[in-house]
């Protein structure tokens, strides 16, 4: 399939009510990727997971659109070794002992059944597994080879505790937990209806759901965060559904509400037929599973959109978000659009994770273009830091109170380095994490200062890589 044309970087966003409606609809065949499936909308983002190119990275811009400072990550003093400071005490319910330099443990979890493989690792593919911190351990979710979503509790040693549960779902998105239970974001089957479409097909027409379980594994509630049902099908005007293209999402919580930010298909009337567009959507649910009219939620944010990322910002009491979008070919904040970093539509623009800064501007995000990673420090002012890393899919996670961990694929394993979450300075030496990388899975932060990542293991197993907390 030839690569669709891409919008000019000077194409400015119009108000959301009009922007996604003006996107041209071009019939495109996708049978090479999904047997028997074609697409009603030819999208500017490539249909295959891109390989890094040698194209140079364009200069970055701040959230206000002004050119930001680009600099190499400043070197910080090395972390103190064990002999240079008193022996740290164990912290948190799991009593993990901090160390002067990052220490990595890898635990093999036998799920008792099959786990889907990594496949092509695209944002159009199923996400195999996800992890979330909970008091006294973790929740681990995965997609089984039985086409069901599985959920289990891990103890402080990252070992399975009790029997996992299985429930309906064809795709896993994310998992987040609190002291009373866990919420899983999953995709389920929906109905397309009759349309008619103006051309081709845009299937499947699935739904996105938050599903809540208590700590004993009992389902408490479920809530659809797309809008199909009650007579509204995917090919009806006004539908918001999950199709095969760019549909992954993430969860965040403020302790009382859960927010889901994910890619979505947007159905729009066009005379006697309908067209399907691509964008993203953010919905907020309260502790009882009810949709709420939240100030940060929206019907449609970025378009076209991929790598949607979200974090709760307690200092400003807001859910912050970034997306990658071919509207201006950039990393952006949605609703309304604000540029975080300017890129190009060459098929390699990728948005990594979003974390809170410990001082200065409020957020950091990792992103890449042409296989070159950048760390963007933004809002209200922007500073682009070059960490000296070549990778297509960077990961970023908060690592204790004043650090963050940048990780990336390195051959058959991963490599990581610590940065100060205020200045972006490199802290200590880069180190290995001996598990296979998946470009779209996420590290998760724990209250004790450690971080964990789920990775493919052997037959029916998942590896939990944990970077233990720092004493510095």
Helices and strands as residue ranges (DSSP letters): H 16-19, G 20-22, E 28-29, E 38-39, E 69-72, G 82-84, E 90-91, E 96-97, E 104-110, E 129-134, E 137-143, E 149-154, E 160-167, E 171-178, E 181-188, E 207-214, E 219-224, E 240-241, E 249-253, E 258-270, E 273-285, E 291-292, E 305-313, E 318-325, E 330-333, E 338-342, E 350-356, E 363-369, E 372-378, E 383-386, E 395-399, E 403-410, E 413-420, E 426-433, E 444-445, E 451-456, E 461-467
